[in-house]
Structures are given as structure tokens and as C-alpha cells.
Amino acid sequence: MTTLNAAESDALWAGVDDQRARTTHLLEGLSADQWDQASLCVGWTVRHVAAHLTMQQQSLSDVFAFIARHPRMLRSVTLNATI
């Protein structure tokens, strides 16, 4: 495993931050129909992919709170079969 120095680490995280900002900008511009479009991931909509991308940055308590607010996500047959 390669260890990054401070400048390399800063450059890496600047790239990650830039990608997150561009993804946010793209998602903010989607219409309701675009959110429900099929993605390249079989059985997943754009909404599912966006949730997957954002949920990985959440703490465990945030995930549990999300599930409590959206219990249908646990019962999605096509989504659960894909995961």
C-alpha cells in the first residue's frame, strides 16, 4: 500500500470534493421523470443509484433513520435481488 504525503492527500480529496459537487449539481437538475428512469444497474433507477452514492457517506445512525423514514426501500424486490 502506498502512503500519500500531505500534498498528495490534499490533491486527492480536492478531486473527490470536486466530483461530489459536480454530482450534486447534476442531481439537483433532474426532473421527477428523470429520477425514476432506469439506470445502467439492472433493477435500479437513477434514484436508487443516487441513494447508493450518498448513503455510503452516512453514519450508521443516519442509515437507520433513513430506513425508518423509508421502510419500502427494504421491501424492494428488484433492488434487494440486485444487491
C-alpha angles and dihedrals in degrees: 000000000000120000116217123220119229095267092049092047091049091050091049093051092044087058091048091049091049092051092048091050092050091048091050091050091050094048093047089060097054121114122225090259093051091053089057096047119116114260128213087265106089111247094009128109125209086261091057092050092048090050090049091051094049100037092061088068094054130097120244092256090053090052092050091049090050092050090049090054094042108032092159088073088071092053098049102126096195095043094046092046089054096048 
